[in-house]
Amino acid sequence: MNALCVGAVATLLIAISTGLRSTPYNNYVLLAEAVLHGHLWIEWPGSAIDALKFGGRYYVIEAPVPALFLLPLVAAFGTHANQTLLATLFGGVAVGAAWQIGTRLEVPTSARVLLVAFFMIGTDLWWCSMYGDVWFIAHSSAVCFTMLALAEVLGKRRAWIVALCGGLAAGSRFNLVAALPVYAYLLSRERSTGDLRKVALAFCAVLVPFALAWVAYNLARWGVPNDIGYATWYHQDQIGDPTGPPFKLKYLPIELYSFFVLPPLFARHFPYISTTNAGLALTWTSPALVFAFFARRPRAVVGAMWAAVALLAIPNLVYYAQGATQFGMRHALDFEPFLLVLMMLAARTGLPVWANVLCAYSIAVGVWGLWFWRTFWRPLY
């Protein structure tokens, strides 16, 4: 089975799980509609849609890339375009790319199947793709393009493709910009001086237009070259602060608790085990991630993956909000692609029994989570 088939099957399964419904939190549809009408402020339908009021108009503060992919659908169907269907496609492509990475790293087929299934179901990837809300499709998009960047940097290493995918990931979730230096390092490994110049030129030739577009986007919205949307939102948010950045050390304890402790709820009545909508710690949902610590070689790649994990995890550990509405810890999707690569590197001689058990457990919890949320927290209708 090749990556294209795996991605197609994954997309179909996620699409079926959505019931083909469209999310009511379709901020990106509204942004795409605005772009098609020549402006960046949205026609705000009410408080159900998170949008920042600035200069008397409302703006979507989330990174804009998913809206760009919605332009053809919105051109055809207007604000009735189904944002969730795009999320299912992002999720499916991410899974197909995971299979391709496992193939390129020569992971045995049985281990590859289990690790890809874990990535799809044992993390919040399927859950985010199934609902497709503005915050969740941003994750699906970022994971999709991160996986494509990793598949390329671990394969043919064409700099322009890695830069394009890395830029699209950062344009989906802003903090993915921290992965770009890691990609640059991996592209530069074992290159001659002449090749390094070509790689650097191709990498920058793609990223410079991204940077210029980003500055222009901010100037058009806020009148300044940098993004002040999240900071302004933080100053207005009831759980934020009126001053300062949304990244502060005082949020570290609650983030550590959320990522590593936050437990399920137990009751004597059906369904006996449940969660709040604040999620579950990775300890409960995705313990198979611990297998990443067993990756050893090649050392340069292992080091680069851990560097990416650190660069992407640290901002989440000091951010003022831990995700709020989620099954597991959806912010972990920023760095879980890099942990998956480490897991695959560790699995090139096969998975030990205990890792098989943890993967199976994580998948089972993921299936339960999809059922639980569809049944109790947010039925699909």
Beta strands, then each sheet from edge to edge (+ up, - down):
strand 1: 52-54
strand 2: 57-59
strand 3: 265-266
strand 4: 273-274
sheet 1: 1+ 2-
sheet 2: 3+ 4-
end
